[in-house]
Amino acid sequence: MKLRKLSDSDFEFLLRLLTDSEVREYLGGAVPFNEAKKRVSTLLNQKPKSYWVIEVKDSPIGTVVFGEHVDSGEVELSYQLLPEYVGQGLAFKAVQEALRNNGSSLVVAETQVKNFKSRKLLARLGFKEIKRLERFGEVQAYYELRTKQ
Ligand SMILES: CC(C)(COP(=O)(O)OP(=O)(O)OC[C@H]1O[C@@H](n2cnc3c(N)ncnc32)[C@H](O)[C@@H]1OP(=O)(O)O)[C@@H](O)C(=O)NCCC(=O)NCCS
């Protein structure tokens, strides 16, 4: 497993992540194909620095992204794997490495309470659940990870 930056060759992979109903189960569902194509084009035009691609044997299999939390403005972690790579500890390894590169003293994450795999990953990484809230008609858990600087 290694992390790398976004590349134009990621178009098909990113399209699959957005349009796959399993990946999107707790992320509002699969994005319609034409809308997904637009989003991927915009993303590849921008190539944000905080967007990591997880690669296994030279193929993209997932992402780790640092964004800005909509309410708190803190650095927000999110991650996705293609379904066939779930259950192998790859997200855990990838996020650990991305967190080492990130260097923020506080990182937050928000995930649907129903998303057990995501909550298990956050707990294993050392994130603490701080509160619950409702967003997009779903109960969400809000987590924080504070690192010693
Ligand atoms: C959330 C998500 C990334 C979790 O992936 P994951 O593979 O379960 O996470 P981890 O990398 O922590 O792997 C843990 C699993 O690998 C297993 N595993 C196998 N080998 C392992 C190893 N060497 N080290 C650690 N875990 C290992 C663990 O036992 C565990 O399996 P279990 O859930 O059956 O107990 C994945 O489900 C996903 O992409 N979901 C769709 C997108 C999504 O919802 N993202 C969250 C948005 S907030």
The ligand as an SDF file (V2000), in Angstrom:
LIG
                    3D

 48 50  0  0  0  0  0  0  0  0999 V2000
  -15.0270    2.9160    5.9770 C   0  0  0  0  0  0  0  0  0  0  0  0
  -14.0850    1.9650    5.2500 C   0  0  0  0  0  0  0  0  0  0  0  0
  -12.9230    2.7540    4.6430 C   0  0  0  0  0  0  0  0  0  0  0  0
  -13.5440    0.9300    6.2480 C   0  0  0  0  0  0  0  0  0  0  0  0
  -12.7260   -0.0060    5.5610 O   0  0  0  0  0  0  0  0  0  0  0  0
  -12.1210   -1.2790    6.3370 P   0  0  0  0  0  0  0  0  0  0  0  0
  -11.3700   -2.0790    5.3650 O   0  0  0  0  0  0  0  0  0  0  0  0
  -13.2030   -1.9410    7.1210 O   0  0  0  0  0  0  0  0  0  0  0  0
  -11.1510   -0.5660    7.3890 O   0  0  0  0  0  0  0  0  0  0  0  0
   -9.7490   -1.0360    7.9670 P   0  0  0  0  0  0  0  0  0  0  0  0
   -8.6520   -0.6850    7.0430 O   0  0  0  0  0  0  0  0  0  0  0  0
   -9.6890   -0.4760    9.3440 O   0  0  0  0  0  0  0  0  0  0  0  0
   -9.8390   -2.6110    8.0120 O   0  0  0  0  0  0  0  0  0  0  0  0
  -10.4520   -3.2510    9.1130 C   0  0  0  0  0  0  0  0  0  0  0  0
  -10.8580   -4.6310    8.7310 C   0  0  0  0  0  0  0  0  0  0  0  0
   -9.7650   -5.3150    8.1020 O   0  0  0  0  0  0  0  0  0  0  0  0
   -9.4540   -6.5170    8.8490 C   0  0  0  0  0  0  0  0  0  0  0  0
   -8.0210   -6.7600    8.7060 N   0  0  0  0  0  0  0  0  0  0  0  0
   -7.4740   -7.7480    7.9600 C   0  0  0  0  0  0  0  0  0  0  0  0
   -6.1480   -7.6640    7.9940 N   0  0  0  0  0  0  0  0  0  0  0  0
   -5.8370   -6.6240    8.7740 C   0  0  0  0  0  0  0  0  0  0  0  0
   -4.6150   -6.0380    9.1810 C   0  0  0  0  0  0  0  0  0  0  0  0
   -3.4500   -6.5290    8.8010 N   0  0  0  0  0  0  0  0  0  0  0  0
   -4.6640   -4.9410    9.9740 N   0  0  0  0  0  0  0  0  0  0  0  0
   -5.8330   -4.4450   10.3690 C   0  0  0  0  0  0  0  0  0  0  0  0
   -7.0300   -4.9530   10.0100 N   0  0  0  0  0  0  0  0  0  0  0  0
   -7.0350   -6.0310    9.2130 C   0  0  0  0  0  0  0  0  0  0  0  0
   -9.9580   -6.2150   10.2240 C   0  0  0  0  0  0  0  0  0  0  0  0
  -10.2000   -7.4000   10.9560 O   0  0  0  0  0  0  0  0  0  0  0  0
  -11.2460   -5.4750    9.9240 C   0  0  0  0  0  0  0  0  0  0  0  0
  -12.2140   -6.3690    9.4540 O   0  0  0  0  0  0  0  0  0  0  0  0
  -13.6610   -6.4750   10.1710 P   0  0  0  0  0  0  0  0  0  0  0  0
  -14.3590   -5.1500    9.9370 O   0  0  0  0  0  0  0  0  0  0  0  0
  -14.3080   -7.6020    9.4400 O   0  0  0  0  0  0  0  0  0  0  0  0
  -13.3660   -6.7050   11.6080 O   0  0  0  0  0  0  0  0  0  0  0  0
  -14.8330    1.1980    4.1120 C   0  0  0  0  0  0  0  0  0  0  0  0
  -15.8910    0.4570    4.6660 O   0  0  0  0  0  0  0  0  0  0  0  0
  -15.4020    2.1140    3.0230 C   0  0  0  0  0  0  0  0  0  0  0  0
  -14.6850    2.5450    2.1230 O   0  0  0  0  0  0  0  0  0  0  0  0
  -16.7130    2.4060    3.0990 N   0  0  0  0  0  0  0  0  0  0  0  0
  -17.3700    3.2060    2.0660 C   0  0  0  0  0  0  0  0  0  0  0  0
  -17.0230    4.6730    2.1520 C   0  0  0  0  0  0  0  0  0  0  0  0
  -17.3980    5.2630    3.5020 C   0  0  0  0  0  0  0  0  0  0  0  0
  -18.4640    4.9870    4.0380 O   0  0  0  0  0  0  0  0  0  0  0  0
  -16.5170    6.1150    4.0150 N   0  0  0  0  0  0  0  0  0  0  0  0
  -16.7370    6.7830    5.2820 C   0  0  0  0  0  0  0  0  0  0  0  0
  -17.1700    8.1600    5.0490 C   0  0  0  0  0  0  0  0  0  0  0  0
  -17.2340    9.0800    6.5510 S   0  0  0  0  0  0  0  0  0  0  0  0
  1  2  1  0
  2  3  1  0
  2  4  1  0
  2 36  1  0
  4  5  1  0
  5  6  1  0
  6  7  2  0
  6  8  1  0
  6  9  1  0
  9 10  1  0
 10 11  2  0
 10 12  1  0
 10 13  1  0
 13 14  1  0
 14 15  1  0
 15 16  1  0
 15 30  1  0
 16 17  1  0
 17 18  1  0
 17 28  1  0
 18 19  1  0
 18 27  1  0
 19 20  2  0
 20 21  1  0
 21 22  1  0
 21 27  2  0
 22 23  1  0
 22 24  2  0
 24 25  1  0
 25 26  2  0
 26 27  1  0
 28 29  1  0
 28 30  1  0
 30 31  1  0
 31 32  1  0
 32 33  2  0
 32 34  1  0
 32 35  1  0
 36 37  1  0
 36 38  1  0
 38 39  2  0
 38 40  1  0
 40 41  1  0
 41 42  1  0
 42 43  1  0
 43 44  2  0
 43 45  1  0
 45 46  1  0
 46 47  1  0
 47 48  1  0
M  END
$$$$
